[in-house]
């Protein structure tokens, strides 16, 4: 795909669409490095701001992670199942900075929670209280199969 410089759609959004399509189609695989920002600028004829904005969109969507000095890579999700109780209300969203710190601090290995990782907020949780789960650690399972899961189980 190419950037349509005559289109009304902003160039950074077009680039995000192209990279998103490559990720969802499997042309870019989990843990695979994306081309460098310089390479993307050359390949698509865009400036650095447009490329950075496109990568920021994909990070926000939870599709990629960026590490300073290493570049961007497709996000890898190795998640444990979490069984959601029937009737629970589930909300998916991006965490606030405070929630990101809380979830990082609760992790046994205290790894930083990468930017772009969504959370699931389940109300009521298994013990009739609100539960917040990192999207990169848990996979929600709906239905009545097995016991209701809980973090750390």
Backbone as CSV, one residue per row, in Angstrom:
resi,resn,N_x,N_y,N_z,CA_x,CA_y,CA_z,C_x,C_y,C_z
1,UNK,0.839,-1.178,0.000,0.000,0.000,0.000,0.888,1.247,0.000
2,UNK,0.327,2.312,-0.470,1.052,3.571,-0.543,0.237,4.670,0.115
3,UNK,0.922,5.732,0.451,0.263,6.917,0.983,-0.360,7.676,-0.179
4,UNK,-1.626,8.048,-0.037,-2.311,8.853,-1.046,-2.171,10.314,-0.634
5,UNK,-1.220,11.009,-1.249,-0.936,12.387,-0.868,-2.043,13.352,-1.275
6,UNK,-2.973,12.914,-2.117,-4.091,13.763,-2.519,-5.340,13.541,-1.686
7,UNK,-5.299,12.569,-0.778,-6.472,12.235,0.034,-6.655,13.228,1.179
8,UNK,-7.889,13.296,1.673,-8.196,14.150,2.819,-7.704,13.537,4.130
9,UNK,-7.530,12.229,4.148,-7.091,11.535,5.369,-5.637,11.900,5.663
10,UNK,-5.324,12.302,6.905,-3.955,12.696,7.241,-2.955,11.577,6.951
11,UNK,-1.746,11.963,6.569,-0.709,11.006,6.179,-0.357,10.054,7.322
12,UNK,-0.283,10.565,8.550,0.071,9.696,9.670,-1.005,8.638,9.917
13,UNK,-2.245,8.983,9.690,-3.327,8.000,9.862,-3.275,6.944,8.751
14,UNK,-2.926,7.374,7.538,-2.775,6.413,6.438,-1.656,5.423,6.743
15,UNK,-0.530,5.922,7.260,0.577,5.033,7.607,0.164,4.085,8.733
16,UNK,-0.525,4.591,9.741,-1.008,3.725,10.823,-1.924,2.635,10.254
17,UNK,-2.784,2.994,9.302,-3.677,2.010,8.674,-2.871,0.929,7.950
18,UNK,-1.828,1.331,7.240,-1.000,0.378,6.490,-0.309,-0.586,7.445
19,UNK,0.317,-0.043,8.490,1.026,-0.900,9.446,0.054,-1.787,10.222
20,UNK,-1.110,-1.251,10.599,-2.127,-2.037,11.291,-2.590,-3.210,10.421
21,UNK,-2.790,-2.946,9.135,-3.201,-4.012,8.219,-2.120,-5.084,8.124
22,UNK,-0.852,-4.679,8.104,0.251,-5.649,8.057,0.295,-6.502,9.327
23,UNK,-0.014,-5.901,10.474,-0.015,-6.642,11.732,-1.190,-7.612,11.779
24,UNK,-2.386,-7.133,11.461,-3.572,-7.989,11.561,-3.568,-9.097,10.505
25,UNK,-2.930,-8.849,9.361,-2.852,-9.881,8.313,-1.719,-10.866,8.571
26,UNK,-0.871,-10.584,9.574,0.217,-11.496,9.895,1.489,-11.266,9.092
27,UNK,1.510,-10.209,8.290,2.750,-9.895,7.568,3.818,-9.385,8.521
28,UNK,3.382,-8.762,9.610,4.265,-8.405,10.724,3.829,-9.276,11.899
29,UNK,4.714,-10.092,12.395,4.403,-11.089,13.425,4.727,-10.566,14.827
30,UNK,4.116,-11.171,15.868,4.439,-10.779,17.244,5.944,-10.834,17.490
31,UNK,6.464,-9.810,18.149,7.879,-9.626,18.502,8.737,-9.171,17.322
32,UNK,8.182,-9.134,16.118,8.962,-8.691,14.961,9.169,-7.183,15.018
33,UNK,10.403,-6.761,14.756,10.736,-5.342,14.718,10.090,-4.686,13.503
34,UNK,9.557,-3.501,13.685,9.086,-2.693,12.570,10.298,-2.023,11.936
35,UNK,10.174,-1.591,10.698,11.271,-0.819,10.120,11.545,0.408,10.988
36,UNK,12.774,0.897,10.964,13.133,2.080,11.750,12.321,3.279,11.271
37,UNK,12.280,4.313,12.108,11.561,5.521,11.715,12.155,6.108,10.439
38,UNK,13.480,6.089,10.331,14.113,6.600,9.106,13.696,5.785,7.894
39,UNK,13.650,4.470,8.048,13.251,3.600,6.935,11.800,3.856,6.537
40,UNK,10.917,4.020,7.520,9.513,4.310,7.213,9.384,5.662,6.508
41,UNK,10.184,6.647,6.925,10.166,7.960,6.266,10.549,7.814,4.797
42,UNK,11.619,7.060,4.517,12.073,6.861,3.145,11.071,6.051,2.333
43,UNK,10.580,4.974,2.930,9.691,4.054,2.211,8.374,4.716,1.811
44,UNK,7.839,5.582,2.697,6.521,6.164,2.430,6.577,7.646,2.073
45,UNK,7.757,8.239,2.016,7.892,9.635,1.637,7.295,10.596,2.642
46,UNK,7.418,10.255,3.924,6.835,11.067,4.979,7.914,11.691,5.840
47,UNK,7.527,12.718,6.592,8.439,13.343,7.537,8.433,12.613,8.868
48,UNK,9.359,12.992,9.720,9.512,12.316,11.012,8.289,12.484,11.911
49,UNK,7.643,13.642,11.845,6.477,13.878,12.695,5.348,12.922,12.326
50,UNK,5.085,12.763,11.047,4.018,11.860,10.602,4.312,10.418,11.017
51,UNK,5.552,9.986,10.888,5.918,8.622,11.263,5.752,8.427,12.773
52,UNK,6.244,9.389,13.567,6.102,9.288,15.029,4.633,9.267,15.441
53,UNK,3.803,10.079,14.782,2.372,10.103,15.101,1.711,8.765,14.759
54,UNK,2.084,8.172,13.637,1.520,6.873,13.243,1.899,5.809,14.267
55,UNK,3.163,5.794,14.696,3.606,4.813,15.689,2.910,5.036,17.031
56,UNK,2.664,6.294,17.382,1.957,6.600,18.629,0.532,6.052,18.594
57,UNK,-0.117,6.138,17.455,-1.475,5.589,17.311,-1.447,4.081,17.563
58,UNK,-0.498,3.390,16.955,-0.412,1.932,17.102,-0.048,1.530,18.529
59,UNK,0.796,2.317,19.198,1.116,2.056,20.611,-0.131,2.207,21.461
60,UNK,-0.882,3.277,21.210,-2.103,3.537,21.969,-3.129,2.414,21.777
61,UNK,-3.155,1.832,20.601,-4.073,0.722,20.312,-3.585,-0.607,20.879
62,UNK,-2.360,-0.630,21.403,-1.829,-1.866,21.968,-1.276,-2.829,20.938
63,UNK,-0.986,-2.342,19.742,-0.479,-3.215,18.680,1.038,-3.302,18.666
64,UNK,1.712,-2.236,19.123,3.179,-2.235,19.120,3.691,-1.717,20.456
65,UNK,4.943,-1.981,20.706,5.642,-1.402,21.851,6.933,-0.797,21.328
66,UNK,7.346,0.295,21.947,8.560,0.980,21.507,9.527,1.068,22.672
67,UNK,10.777,0.694,22.423,11.828,0.773,23.425,12.899,1.716,22.900
68,UNK,13.255,2.694,23.719,14.273,3.666,23.318,15.566,2.934,22.951
69,UNK,16.093,3.258,21.804,17.339,2.654,21.344,17.157,1.337,20.612
70,UNK,15.981,0.740,20.724,15.724,-0.534,20.045,14.672,-0.432,18.960
71,UNK,13.837,0.581,19.024,12.804,0.752,18.015,11.475,0.161,18.441
72,UNK,10.612,-0.066,17.463,9.260,-0.560,17.710,9.125,-1.999,17.240
73,UNK,8.327,-2.758,17.970,8.082,-4.160,17.624,6.603,-4.456,17.843
74,UNK,6.114,-5.457,17.141,4.735,-5.893,17.306,4.595,-6.493,18.705
75,UNK,3.534,-6.126,19.397,3.291,-6.554,20.768,3.101,-8.064,20.842
76,UNK,3.673,-8.669,21.864,3.520,-10.098,22.127,2.620,-10.238,23.348
77,UNK,1.584,-11.028,23.215,0.694,-11.289,24.342,0.759,-12.761,24.698
78,UNK,1.283,-13.063,25.879,1.305,-14.419,26.420,0.442,-14.374,27.672
79,UNK,-0.852,-14.628,27.513,-1.793,-14.350,28.583,-2.402,-15.600,29.196
80,UNK,-2.608,-15.540,30.509,-3.284,-16.605,31.246,-4.784,-16.370,31.146
81,UNK,-5.578,-17.449,31.193,-7.038,-17.255,31.141,-7.581,-16.690,32.456
82,UNK,-8.553,-15.846,32.348,-9.276,-15.301,33.499,-10.746,-15.485,33.191
83,UNK,-11.418,-16.317,33.959,-12.829,-16.615,33.715,-13.699,-15.528,34.335
84,UNK,-14.521,-14.919,33.507,-15.385,-13.827,33.934,-16.710,-14.414,34.400
85,UNK,-17.123,-14.013,35.599,-18.371,-14.512,36.176,-19.562,-14.040,35.337
86,UNK,-20.578,-14.882,35.201,-21.782,-14.457,34.482,-22.364,-13.203,35.117
87,UNK,-22.797,-12.276,34.298,-23.402,-11.044,34.772,-22.423,-9.936,35.102
88,UNK,-21.137,-10.208,35.024,-20.147,-9.179,35.328,-20.122,-8.143,34.211
89,UNK,-19.855,-6.917,34.580,-19.711,-5.820,33.631,-18.226,-5.679,33.316
90,UNK,-17.872,-5.696,32.017,-16.473,-5.613,31.611,-16.278,-4.369,30.759
91,UNK,-15.289,-3.563,31.150,-14.941,-2.347,30.415,-13.489,-2.468,29.974
92,UNK,-13.224,-2.216,28.693,-11.859,-2.212,28.167,-11.473,-0.774,27.877
93,UNK,-10.282,-0.390,28.354,-9.814,0.974,28.110,-8.316,1.052,28.374
94,UNK,-7.753,2.204,28.075,-6.353,2.449,28.381,-6.265,2.929,29.822
95,UNK,-5.235,2.503,30.564,-5.128,2.893,31.965,-4.618,4.318,32.126
96,UNK,-4.975,4.904,33.242,-4.406,6.208,33.598,-2.967,5.979,34.060
97,UNK,-2.155,7.033,34.143,-0.786,6.856,34.643,-0.745,6.241,36.049
98,UNK,-1.679,6.617,36.903,-1.731,6.052,38.260,-2.059,4.566,38.206
99,UNK,-3.039,4.187,37.390,-3.396,2.768,37.258,-2.230,1.972,36.679
100,UNK,-1.514,2.548,35.725,-0.358,1.868,35.134,0.691,1.581,36.212
101,UNK,0.938,2.558,37.100,1.897,2.361,38.199,1.402,1.292,39.162
102,UNK,0.102,1.338,39.522,-0.461,0.350,40.451,-0.339,-1.061,39.893
103,UNK,-0.650,-1.227,38.620,-0.581,-2.558,38.012,0.859,-3.035,37.892
104,UNK,1.785,-2.128,37.630,3.199,-2.501,37.582,3.659,-2.942,38.960
105,UNK,3.270,-2.196,40.000,3.692,-2.504,41.364,3.105,-3.819,41.867
106,UNK,1.904,-4.191,41.361,1.278,-5.442,41.777,1.899,-6.660,41.113
107,UNK,2.579,-6.457,39.995,3.174,-7.576,39.265,4.303,-8.179,40.098
108,UNK,4.362,-9.495,40.134,5.375,-10.188,40.936,6.781,-9.828,40.477
109,UNK,6.962,-9.661,39.170,8.306,-9.363,38.666,8.553,-7.866,38.517
110,UNK,7.550,-7.051,38.836,7.644,-5.595,38.791,8.136,-5.055,37.449
111,UNK,7.790,-5.750,36.369,8.149,-5.235,35.048,7.262,-4.044,34.724
112,UNK,7.823,-3.098,34.026,7.064,-1.916,33.645,5.932,-2.324,32.714
113,UNK,4.813,-1.677,32.867,3.686,-1.932,31.985,3.882,-1.082,30.751
114,UNK,4.078,-1.710,29.573,4.366,-0.929,28.368,3.223,-0.012,27.979
115,UNK,3.574,1.106,27.384,2.562,2.013,26.854,1.787,1.275,25.775
116,UNK,0.492,1.506,25.728,-0.330,0.888,24.697,-0.997,-0.399,25.140
117,UNK,-0.755,-0.837,26.370,-1.391,-2.052,26.867,-2.724,-1.672,27.499
118,UNK,-3.819,-2.226,26.986,-5.124,-1.896,27.554,-5.359,-2.647,28.864
119,UNK,-6.380,-2.227,29.589,-6.790,-2.947,30.790,-8.253,-3.353,30.635
120,UNK,-8.622,-4.371,31.394,-10.020,-4.769,31.506,-10.421,-4.478,32.943
121,UNK,-11.535,-3.773,33.113,-12.059,-3.484,34.441,-13.343,-4.287,34.569
122,UNK,-13.372,-5.201,35.545,-14.495,-6.120,35.710,-15.215,-5.763,37.002
123,UNK,-16.524,-5.490,36.894,-17.348,-5.141,38.048,-18.657,-5.903,37.950
124,UNK,-19.144,-6.664,38.887,-18.362,-7.080,40.043,-17.407,-8.190,39.650
125,UNK,-16.321,-8.232,40.355,-15.339,-9.292,40.148,-15.767,-10.545,40.880
126,UNK,-14.877,-11.515,40.968,-15.219,-12.784,41.590,-15.658,-12.651,43.040
127,UNK,-15.168,-11.631,43.711,-15.545,-11.433,45.116,-16.417,-10.186,45.267
128,UNK,-17.158,-9.888,44.221,-18.090,-8.751,44.216,-17.400,-7.414,44.415
129,UNK,-16.155,-7.304,43.941,-15.467,-6.021,43.947,-14.837,-5.814,42.576
130,UNK,-14.422,-4.608,42.342,-13.834,-4.245,41.044,-12.461,-4.882,40.897
131,UNK,-12.202,-5.440,39.719,-10.920,-6.063,39.413,-10.359,-5.382,38.174
132,UNK,-9.068,-5.042,38.202,-8.405,-4.430,37.062,-7.311,-5.381,36.590
133,UNK,-7.322,-5.735,35.294,-6.370,-6.694,34.751,-5.594,-6.088,33.594
134,UNK,-4.302,-6.391,33.543,-3.460,-5.965,32.428,-3.802,-6.786,31.190
135,UNK,-3.958,-6.103,30.082,-4.285,-6.781,28.835,-3.163,-7.636,28.287
136,UNK,-1.928,-7.430,28.750,-0.811,-8.232,28.262,-0.556,-9.464,29.125
137,UNK,-1.329,-9.642,30.186,-1.121,-10.783,31.084,-2.317,-11.713,31.180
138,UNK,-3.513,-11.201,30.863,-4.733,-11.981,31.054,-5.560,-12.025,29.784
139,UNK,-6.183,-13.172,29.543,-7.108,-13.369,28.417,-8.461,-13.688,29.041
140,UNK,-9.471,-12.869,28.749,-10.781,-13.070,29.348,-11.506,-14.223,28.674
141,UNK,-12.105,-15.070,29.502,-12.898,-16.196,29.031,-14.305,-15.988,29.566
142,UNK,-15.270,-15.901,28.657,-16.653,-15.676,29.057,-17.418,-16.984,29.003
143,UNK,-18.369,-17.140,29.883,-19.168,-18.358,29.922,-19.027,-19.014,31.269
144,UNK,-19.644,-20.175,31.404,-19.660,-20.842,32.712,-18.690,-22.019,32.770
145,UNK,-17.667,-22.041,31.909,-16.710,-23.140,31.931,-15.739,-22.965,33.089
146,UNK,-15.727,-23.887,34.010,-14.767,-23.878,35.118,-15.056,-22.820,36.165
147,UNK,-14.107,-22.652,37.046,-14.189,-21.692,38.141,-13.914,-20.279,37.642
148,UNK,-14.374,-19.317,38.427,-14.060,-17.926,38.137,-12.604,-17.694,38.476
149,UNK,-11.857,-17.133,37.540,-10.430,-16.920,37.755,-10.161,-15.670,38.568
150,UNK,-8.965,-15.577,39.084,-8.549,-14.370,39.767,-7.046,-14.216,39.593
151,UNK,-6.575,-12.990,39.529,-5.144,-12.798,39.400,-4.389,-13.516,40.514
152,UNK,-3.295,-14.128,40.150,-2.469,-14.816,41.131,-2.909,-16.238,41.394
153,UNK,-3.996,-16.690,40.762,-4.477,-18.052,40.985,-3.688,-19.060,40.207
